[in-house]
Amino acid sequence: MQDIVIIGCGVIGAACAYELAKYNLAVTILEASSDVANGTTKANSAIIHAGYDPIPGTGMAKLNVEGNAMMDALCRRLDIPFKRVGSHVLAFTEEELITLRTLYERGTANGVPELRLLTAEETKAMEPSVSEEVKGSLFAPTAGIISPWELTLAMAEVAVRNGVTLKLNTPVTAIERRDGHFTVITPKERIDCRLILNAAGIHAGEIMSMAGDTPCETVFSRGEYYLLDKSEGDRVSSVIFQCPNRDGKGVLVAPTVHGNLIVGPNAESIDSPDTANTSRGLNFTRTQAMKSVPSLSIRDNIRNFAGIRANHSGEDFLIGESAKVPGLFNLAGIKSPGLTASPAIAKLAAEWVGKRLSLTEKQDFTDGRKVIRFKHLTAAEKQTVIAENPLYGRVICRCETVTEGEILAALRSPIPPTTINGVKRRVGAGMGRCQGGFCGPRVQEILSRELGIPMEEINLDEDGSYILTGRTKGEQIK
Ligand SMILES: Cc1cc2nc3c(=O)[nH]c(=O)nc-3n(C[C@H](O)[C@H](O)[C@H](O)COP(=O)(O)OP(=O)(O)OC[C@H]3O[C@@H](n4cnc5c(N)ncnc54)[C@H](O)[C@@H]3O)c2cc1C
C-alpha cells in the first residue's frame, strides 16, 4: 500500500514529490508521458512572477509571492539556472497608467517588495529598446526567469534519489475507492494508496471524475510563442510585459536563462488541447510584441511552440481536499503563475498530507544535485574534466557546445532520457540555432547504443514520434 500516489509529473507533481520525499512516506508518481515536464510545464513563458497580478487575499496571491521568494535558494540547491532580471509592465495610454497604479497597489497589498512606478524616461533609460510610445511602466525587481523543465526534472530527480517511485508512460485510466483507500488503475497495474494528489494539469478534471469528484471547469487556452536566436538575446534585459487584459498577462518580450529571447503568448480559447502553432496566433503575437519593442528581429526566430493554459472563470487556483471524496487532494486550475507558485503549493500540499498521515522526517534525505555544464567551465576546469573522462572532450552539439560526457551523465541520472527531446531538455543538445539539424542524428546514435535499441525505435519525444522508418538502400554493405 502506497501512502500517496501523485498523478502527473509536471512542475506541480514534481514539487510535491520533492517536498514529500523528505518524510518517511511511500510515494509513487504516475506520469502518462514518456518524460517528466512534458505537459504545460515545458511550454510557457518561464517567468518567475513578482506577484502584482493576483487579486489580494487569494491563495494565488500568497502562493505567488511565497514561491517567488523561495526560488534563489531552491535553484542554487538544485543547480539550475535562475536570474532575477526584473520586469516592466508598459503603459501606452492614460488608461493604462491607471492600470499600472492598480497593479502597484495590488502588488503592495500582496507583499511584493520594491515595486516602483517609473516615468517614460526612467523606463527608456533602463530598457532603451522599448517603444517611444511608452508613457510609463511598473518595475518589479523581484521578477525572474527560469528553465521550467530543468526545475521540474531536478525536483523529480532528488525525489527519486530519495526513494520516491516514478512511473513514466503510465496513464491513470480509472480510480476505485473503498474501505477508506484508493486503487489507482493504469494499463499496467493497480496501485493501492491512502491519499491521491491530483496534479494532472489540464487533465485534472478527468482525474476528479474518475475518483467520483465533481470535475472542475477547464477552459483550454492556447498561447503561442517565438523563440529567437541568441543574437537577439540581449534586445531587452528584463521581462517586458504589456498591461494585462481579461485573457491574461498579455504578450511579453523577455530574455531566457539560456540566452535567447522569448516572445509571446497570445491567448485563444480552444475546444481541445491542441499545441499546433497557427499563423493567426503567431501574427497576433508578433504584432503585439513589436508594439513594445519595435526593433525586434523576428526573422531571427529559431522555433515556434505553444502551451495550453488550464483556465477557468475563477480568480484562484482550484486546490485543496475534495469535499466529496476525502483523501483526494486536487491541484487543479493551476494557471499562471503556477510555475512560480509551485514550491509554495508543494509546501501547502505537505501540510494537507500531515493532517492525514504522520510525517516523520527521513534522517538520510539528501537534498540538492550538481550538474557539469561543460560550456560554463573555465579553461582549467575543462582540462580537468576531460582528463577524468575524455568524453567531455567530444562535442556533440556544436551550437550549444554540449559534450558526449554530459549526455552520458544524463543517461546515468536518476531519470534518464529515452528520447531526443529528453536529451535536449536535460543537456541542451539541439537547443541552438540549428535546432538539432546537426546533432540530432548523433544523439540518436548515442541513445541507440546506450539503451541497446535500434535507431528506428528512438522517438523524438512522445511514443510514436519516430524519426527513421528503415533503410532506403537495402542491406548495409559490410
Ligand atoms: C502559455 C502559458 C504561459 C505561462 N507562463 C507562465 C509563467 O511565465 N510563469 C508562471 O509562473 N506560470 C506560467 N504558466 C503556468 C504554468 O506553466 C503552469 O501553471 C504549470 O506548468 C502547471 O503545471 P502542472 O504540473 O499543473 O501541469 P502540467 O505541466 O501539464 O503537468 C501535468 C502532468 O500530468 C500528466 N497527466 C495528465 N493526465 C494524466 C493521467 N491520466 N495519468 C497520468 N498523468 C497524467 C501530464 O502528462 C502532465 O505531464 C503559463 C502557462 C501557459 C500555458
The ligand as an SDF file (V2000), in Angstrom:
LIG
                    3D

 53 58  0  0  0  0  0  0  0  0999 V2000
    1.0810   29.9950  -22.3440 C   0  0  0  0  0  0  0  0  0  0  0  0
    1.4100   29.8340  -20.8840 C   0  0  0  0  0  0  0  0  0  0  0  0
    2.3030   30.6950  -20.2580 C   0  0  0  0  0  0  0  0  0  0  0  0
    2.5870   30.5620  -18.8980 C   0  0  0  0  0  0  0  0  0  0  0  0
    3.5520   31.3420  -18.3380 N   0  0  0  0  0  0  0  0  0  0  0  0
    3.8650   31.1810  -17.0270 C   0  0  0  0  0  0  0  0  0  0  0  0
    4.9030   31.9470  -16.4480 C   0  0  0  0  0  0  0  0  0  0  0  0
    5.6250   32.6800  -17.1270 O   0  0  0  0  0  0  0  0  0  0  0  0
    5.1120   31.8310  -15.1160 N   0  0  0  0  0  0  0  0  0  0  0  0
    4.3680   31.0110  -14.3350 C   0  0  0  0  0  0  0  0  0  0  0  0
    4.5560   31.0070  -13.1210 O   0  0  0  0  0  0  0  0  0  0  0  0
    3.4090   30.2150  -14.8760 N   0  0  0  0  0  0  0  0  0  0  0  0
    3.1670   30.2720  -16.2020 C   0  0  0  0  0  0  0  0  0  0  0  0
    2.2270   29.4730  -16.7720 N   0  0  0  0  0  0  0  0  0  0  0  0
    1.5460   28.4880  -15.9360 C   0  0  0  0  0  0  0  0  0  0  0  0
    2.4000   27.2590  -15.7220 C   0  0  0  0  0  0  0  0  0  0  0  0
    3.0260   26.8470  -16.9090 O   0  0  0  0  0  0  0  0  0  0  0  0
    1.5070   26.1510  -15.1860 C   0  0  0  0  0  0  0  0  0  0  0  0
    0.8140   26.6410  -14.0710 O   0  0  0  0  0  0  0  0  0  0  0  0
    2.2690   24.9170  -14.7680 C   0  0  0  0  0  0  0  0  0  0  0  0
    3.1850   24.4980  -15.7540 O   0  0  0  0  0  0  0  0  0  0  0  0
    1.2690   23.8160  -14.4640 C   0  0  0  0  0  0  0  0  0  0  0  0
    1.9720   22.6820  -14.0840 O   0  0  0  0  0  0  0  0  0  0  0  0
    1.2050   21.3290  -13.8130 P   0  0  0  0  0  0  0  0  0  0  0  0
    2.2110   20.4070  -13.2220 O   0  0  0  0  0  0  0  0  0  0  0  0
   -0.0410   21.6080  -13.0660 O   0  0  0  0  0  0  0  0  0  0  0  0
    0.7130   20.8400  -15.2450 O   0  0  0  0  0  0  0  0  0  0  0  0
    1.5000   20.0470  -16.3860 P   0  0  0  0  0  0  0  0  0  0  0  0
    2.8490   20.5520  -16.6030 O   0  0  0  0  0  0  0  0  0  0  0  0
    0.6070   19.9930  -17.5780 O   0  0  0  0  0  0  0  0  0  0  0  0
    1.6410   18.5900  -15.7720 O   0  0  0  0  0  0  0  0  0  0  0  0
    0.5680   17.7150  -15.6590 C   0  0  0  0  0  0  0  0  0  0  0  0
    1.0790   16.3240  -15.9820 C   0  0  0  0  0  0  0  0  0  0  0  0
    0.0450   15.3820  -15.7290 O   0  0  0  0  0  0  0  0  0  0  0  0
    0.1570   14.3640  -16.6800 C   0  0  0  0  0  0  0  0  0  0  0  0
   -1.1360   13.6760  -16.7740 N   0  0  0  0  0  0  0  0  0  0  0  0
   -2.3030   14.1710  -17.2440 C   0  0  0  0  0  0  0  0  0  0  0  0
   -3.2660   13.2240  -17.1760 N   0  0  0  0  0  0  0  0  0  0  0  0
   -2.7010   12.1220  -16.6240 C   0  0  0  0  0  0  0  0  0  0  0  0
   -3.1740   10.8290  -16.3020 C   0  0  0  0  0  0  0  0  0  0  0  0
   -4.4400   10.4580  -16.5510 N   0  0  0  0  0  0  0  0  0  0  0  0
   -2.3210    9.9340  -15.7660 N   0  0  0  0  0  0  0  0  0  0  0  0
   -1.0290   10.2730  -15.5240 C   0  0  0  0  0  0  0  0  0  0  0  0
   -0.5190   11.5090  -15.8270 N   0  0  0  0  0  0  0  0  0  0  0  0
   -1.3440   12.4040  -16.3670 C   0  0  0  0  0  0  0  0  0  0  0  0
    0.5210   15.0930  -17.9510 C   0  0  0  0  0  0  0  0  0  0  0  0
    1.1370   14.2160  -18.8830 O   0  0  0  0  0  0  0  0  0  0  0  0
    1.4670   16.1640  -17.4460 C   0  0  0  0  0  0  0  0  0  0  0  0
    2.8140   15.7890  -17.5160 O   0  0  0  0  0  0  0  0  0  0  0  0
    1.9460   29.5630  -18.1400 C   0  0  0  0  0  0  0  0  0  0  0  0
    1.0770   28.6660  -18.7760 C   0  0  0  0  0  0  0  0  0  0  0  0
    0.8490   28.7700  -20.1500 C   0  0  0  0  0  0  0  0  0  0  0  0
    0.0100   27.7560  -20.8440 C   0  0  0  0  0  0  0  0  0  0  0  0
  1  2  1  0
  2  3  1  0
  2 52  2  0
  3  4  2  0
  4  5  1  0
  4 50  1  0
  5  6  2  0
  6  7  1  0
  6 13  1  0
  7  8  2  0
  7  9  1  0
  9 10  1  0
 10 11  2  0
 10 12  1  0
 12 13  2  0
 13 14  1  0
 14 15  1  0
 14 50  1  0
 15 16  1  0
 16 17  1  0
 16 18  1  0
 18 19  1  0
 18 20  1  0
 20 21  1  0
 20 22  1  0
 22 23  1  0
 23 24  1  0
 24 25  2  0
 24 26  1  0
 24 27  1  0
 27 28  1  0
 28 29  2  0
 28 30  1  0
 28 31  1  0
 31 32  1  0
 32 33  1  0
 33 34  1  0
 33 48  1  0
 34 35  1  0
 35 36  1  0
 35 46  1  0
 36 37  1  0
 36 45  1  0
 37 38  2  0
 38 39  1  0
 39 40  1  0
 39 45  2  0
 40 41  1  0
 40 42  2  0
 42 43  1  0
 43 44  2  0
 44 45  1  0
 46 47  1  0
 46 48  1  0
 48 49  1  0
 50 51  2  0
 51 52  1  0
 52 53  1  0
M  END
$$$$
